[in-house]
Amino acid sequence: MIDIVKAYENEFNQLVELYEKNTNDKSLKNKGVASIIVSGNKVVGLNTLKGIDVRSKTRGDGVVIIDVDIEDNTVIPIPVHLCTGFLEKKGEQLLQFNYNIGSNVKVKFKSHCILTKIEKLHHKMISQMYIGKNSFVAYEDEHFHDENGGIFVETITYAKLDKNAFFQSKFYATKTRIGRINVVMDFDIDDYAKADLESKIYGKKDDKIDIQEVLRLNGQYASGIAKSSIFATDSTQANVINEAYGNGAYSKGHIECNEVVKGSEVLVSTVPILKVVNEKSELTHEASVGRIRQDQLDILMSKGLDEEEAINIIVNGLIS
């Protein structure tokens, strides 16, 4: 059953209400869905299923540590829900997730970060993940931030993929303002394992975006794709660094960054780093910086939309 910490039941209900409002998803209270719900510096709700073990504690310095273990040969047909939120106007939220995922596991995580109605916040989440042999793991992470731009988010993931494991990551921050965000993904990929990373971020006003994605193709026939799409408007600043290291024989890596800009004060940059250590490795990269075409805006605005509404439709089409 769902374990709601009695002393924090009010916070649990407030956070679930915000979650449902932003996502139109009402599954957090479903007893058949594994879930971890964090408010501020504490876990306020938890539901586990067979094959999943979750432990949490809050250190004296306020860091919330959450250990997630999944047993070998576990198949979870319904996504595991992770919800982190902050209900105060100002503060700091520090989280550390440690994932130990066994061999022959199949699981999908759906993570939502609900940071609305906040004036000033530093949110930092570090994830350490081990994925066992022959396992399939998908992780989808979507962020909702307050529109005043006072939020600084750091989301940092270090992952080790064992032999023939597959990991798919999708990071989305497109429906609200960002404020300031720093995304780091660093992956160690073993023999025949594969990582597929995708990030999509929409910057508005004076948002600041930093992305660093690293593929360490250490095993033979290891493969990876790291793709970033940035939509920068107004005076957004965005800096993307994509790295791939071909260390294993017959490893293959591809990095790609696409940036679309709208606004004379936008500043964007993309830096690809490719390093072939093993002569049998193959690495490629692709990058583009473009603009939203005026004729597209004109067509939509002729139908009664203002410029901001027209831009949102174009961007939403690009990120779907």
C-alpha positions in Angstrom: 0.0 0.0 0.0 1.0 3.7 -0.3 3.0 4.8 2.7 2.1 8.4 3.5 4.1 9.8 6.4 1.3 10.9 8.8 3.1 14.1 10.0 3.5 15.2 6.3 0.1 14.2 5.0 -0.8 17.8 4.2 2.4 18.3 2.2 1.8 15.0 0.4 -1.7 16.2 -0.7 -0.5 19.6 -1.7 2.3 18.2 -3.9 0.0 15.6 -5.5 -2.4 18.4 -6.3 0.3 20.4 -8.0 1.5 17.3 -9.8 -1.9 16.5 -11.2 -2.5 20.2 -12.2 0.8 20.3 -14.2 0.8 16.8 -15.7 -2.9 15.8 -15.9 -1.7 12.4 -14.4 -3.6 11.1 -11.4 -1.6 7.9 -10.8 0.4 9.0 -7.7 -2.2 7.6 -5.3 -2.6 4.4 -7.3 -1.6 1.4 -5.2 -0.5 -0.5 -8.3 2.1 2.2 -9.2 5.5 2.3 -7.5 6.2 5.9 -6.5 8.6 8.0 -4.5 7.4 11.5 -3.5 9.8 14.1 -2.0 8.8 17.5 -0.6 11.6 19.8 0.5 14.1 17.7 2.4 12.0 14.7 3.2 10.2 11.8 1.6 6.5 12.3 2.2 5.1 9.4 0.2 6.3 6.0 -0.9 4.8 3.0 -2.6 6.9 -0.1 -3.5 6.1 -3.2 -5.5 7.6 -6.7 -5.6 11.2 -6.6 -6.7 11.8 -2.9 -5.7 13.4 -1.9 -2.4 13.5 1.8 -1.4 15.2 3.3 1.6 15.6 7.0 2.5 17.1 9.2 5.1 17.9 12.9 5.6 21.4 13.7 6.7 22.2 16.4 9.2 23.2 18.8 6.5 19.7 18.5 4.9 20.6 16.2 2.0 17.9 13.6 1.3 19.5 10.3 0.3 17.3 7.7 -1.5 18.5 4.2 -2.3 16.6 2.3 -5.0 17.4 -1.4 -5.5 15.7 -3.5 -8.1 16.2 -7.3 -8.0 17.6 -9.4 -10.8 15.0 -10.6 -13.4 12.4 -8.0 -12.3 10.0 -6.7 -14.9 7.9 -3.7 -13.9 5.1 -3.2 -16.5 3.9 0.2 -15.2 6.4 3.2 -14.9 7.9 3.9 -11.5 6.9 7.5 -10.6 9.3 10.0 -9.0 8.0 13.3 -7.9 10.1 16.0 -6.3 8.6 19.3 -5.2 9.1 22.3 -2.9 6.3 24.1 -1.2 8.1 27.0 0.5 8.7 30.4 -1.2 12.5 30.2 -0.8 15.1 27.7 0.2 17.4 24.9 -0.9 16.6 21.3 -1.9 19.5 18.8 -2.0 18.8 15.2 -3.2 21.0 12.2 -3.8 19.5 9.1 -5.6 21.5 5.8 -5.6 20.1 3.3 -8.1 21.3 -0.3 -8.1 19.5 -2.1 -10.9 20.1 -5.8 -11.2 20.6 -8.0 -14.3 17.8 -8.8 -16.8 15.6 -6.0 -15.4 13.0 -4.1 -17.4 11.8 -0.8 -15.9 10.8 2.7 -16.8 11.0 5.7 -14.5 8.8 8.8 -14.9 10.2 11.7 -13.0 8.6 15.1 -12.5 10.1 18.1 -10.7 7.4 20.5 -9.6 9.0 23.8 -8.6 6.2 26.3 -9.1 5.0 29.2 -6.8 8.6 29.7 -5.7 10.5 33.0 -5.5 14.1 31.7 -5.0 15.3 28.1 -4.9 18.5 26.1 -5.4 17.5 22.5 -6.3 20.4 20.0 -6.7 19.9 16.4 -7.5 22.8 13.9 -8.0 22.0 10.5 -9.2 24.4 7.5 -9.2 23.1 4.6 -11.2 24.4 1.1 -11.9 22.5 -0.9 -14.6 23.1 -4.6 -14.6 23.7 -7.0 -17.5 21.0 -7.3 -20.2 18.8 -4.8 -18.4 16.5 -2.2 -20.1 16.0 1.1 -18.3 14.1 4.1 -19.5 14.1 7.4 -17.6 11.9 10.3 -18.5 12.4 13.6 -16.6 10.2 16.6 -17.0 10.5 19.9 -15.1 8.0 22.6 -14.2 9.4 25.8 -12.8 8.0 29.1 -11.6 7.7 31.8 -14.2 9.6 34.4 -12.2 13.0 32.8 -13.1 14.3 32.6 -9.5 15.1 28.9 -9.7 18.5 27.4 -10.1 18.5 23.7 -10.9 21.4 21.3 -11.0 20.6 17.8 -12.2 23.7 15.5 -12.4 23.7 11.9 -13.4 26.6 9.4 -13.4 25.7 6.0 -14.7 27.5 2.7 -15.3 26.0 0.3 -17.9 27.1 -3.3 -17.6 27.4 -5.7 -20.6 24.5 -5.5 -23.0 22.5 -3.1 -20.9 20.3 -0.4 -22.5 19.5 3.0 -21.1 17.3 5.7 -22.6 17.0 9.1 -21.0 14.7 11.9 -22.0 15.0 15.3 -20.2 12.3 17.9 -20.9 12.0 21.5 -19.7 9.8 23.1 -22.3 6.5 24.1 -20.7 7.6 26.8 -18.2 10.5 29.2 -17.7 13.8 27.7 -16.8 15.5 30.3 -14.7 19.0 28.8 -14.5 19.7 25.1 -15.2 22.8 22.9 -15.3 22.3 19.4 -16.7 25.2 16.9 -16.5 25.0 13.3 -17.8 28.1 11.2 -17.7 27.9 7.5 -18.8 30.3 4.6 -18.7 29.2 2.1 -21.3 30.5 -1.5 -21.3 30.6 -4.2 -23.9 27.5 -4.2 -26.3 25.7 -1.8 -24.0 23.9 1.3 -25.4 22.9 4.7 -24.0 20.4 7.0 -25.8 20.3 10.5 -24.3 18.0 13.3 -25.3 17.5 16.8 -23.8 15.0 19.4 -24.9 14.9 22.8 -23.2 13.0 26.0 -24.0 14.7 29.2 -22.7 12.8 32.5 -22.3 13.6 36.0 -21.1 17.1 35.9 -19.3 17.2 32.1 -18.7 20.6 30.5 -18.5 21.1 26.9 -19.8 24.2 24.7 -19.5 24.3 21.1 -20.7 27.1 18.6 -20.6 26.6 15.1 -22.0 29.5 12.6 -21.9 29.6 9.2 -23.6 32.5 7.0 -22.4 32.4 4.1 -24.8 34.7 1.8 -22.9 33.5 -1.6 -24.0 33.8 -3.4 -27.3 30.7 -2.6 -29.5 29.5 -0.1 -26.9 27.3 2.6 -28.5 25.7 5.8 -27.6 23.8 8.8 -28.8 23.6 12.2 -27.1 21.2 14.7 -28.7 20.4 18.2 -27.3 17.7 20.6 -28.7 17.7 24.1 -27.4 15.0 26.7 -28.2 16.4 30.1 -27.0 14.3 33.3 -27.1 14.6 36.9 -25.8 18.0 37.1 -24.0 18.5 33.4 -23.1 22.1 32.2 -22.8 22.8 28.5 -23.6 26.0 26.6 -23.6 26.1 22.9 -24.7 29.1 20.6 -24.5 28.7 17.1 -26.0 31.6 14.6 -25.5 32.2 11.1 -26.8 35.3 8.9 -26.1 35.8 5.9 -28.3 37.8 3.6 -26.0 36.5 0.2 -26.9 37.0 -1.7 -30.2 34.1 -1.3 -32.6 32.4 1.2 -30.4 30.2 3.8 -32.0 29.1 7.2 -30.7 27.1 10.1 -32.2 26.6 13.5 -30.6 24.2 16.1 -31.9 23.1 19.6 -30.9 20.4 21.7 -32.5 19.8 25.2 -31.4 16.9 27.5 -32.6 17.0 31.1 -31.7 14.6 34.0 -31.6 15.8 37.4 -30.4 18.7 39.7 -31.0 20.1 39.3 -27.5 20.2 35.5 -27.5 23.7 34.0 -26.9 24.2 30.3 -27.7 27.2 28.0 -28.2 27.8 24.4 -28.8 31.1 22.5 -28.4 31.6 18.9 -29.6 34.5 16.9 -28.2 35.3 13.6 -29.9 38.3 11.6 -28.9 39.1 8.2 -30.5 41.4 6.2 -28.4 40.8 2.8 -30.1 41.5 2.9 -33.8 38.5 0.7 -34.4 36.1 3.1 -32.8 33.8 5.4 -34.8 32.6 8.8 -33.6 30.4 11.4 -35.4 28.9 14.7 -34.6 26.3 17.1 -36.0 25.4 20.6 -34.9 23.2 23.4 -36.2 22.1 26.9 -35.1 19.0 28.3 -36.8 16.2 30.7 -36.4 12.4 30.6 -36.3 11.4 31.6 -39.8 9.4 34.8 -40.1 7.0 33.4 -42.7 6.0 30.7 -40.3 5.2 33.3 -37.7 3.3 35.5 -40.2 1.1 32.6 -41.2 0.1 31.8 -37.6 -0.3 35.4 -36.6 -2.6 36.0 -39.6 -4.9 33.5 -37.9 -5.3 35.7 -34.9 -2.4 34.6 -32.7 0.0 37.0 -31.1 3.8 36.5 -31.6 4.3 34.6 -28.3 1.5 32.2 -29.0 2.8 31.6 -32.6 6.3 30.9 -31.3 5.0 28.4 -28.7 3.1 26.5 -31.4 6.2 26.3 -33.6 8.4 25.3 -30.7 5.9 22.7 -29.5 5.9 21.2 -33.0 9.6 21.0 -33.0 9.9 19.3 -29.6 7.0 16.8 -30.1 
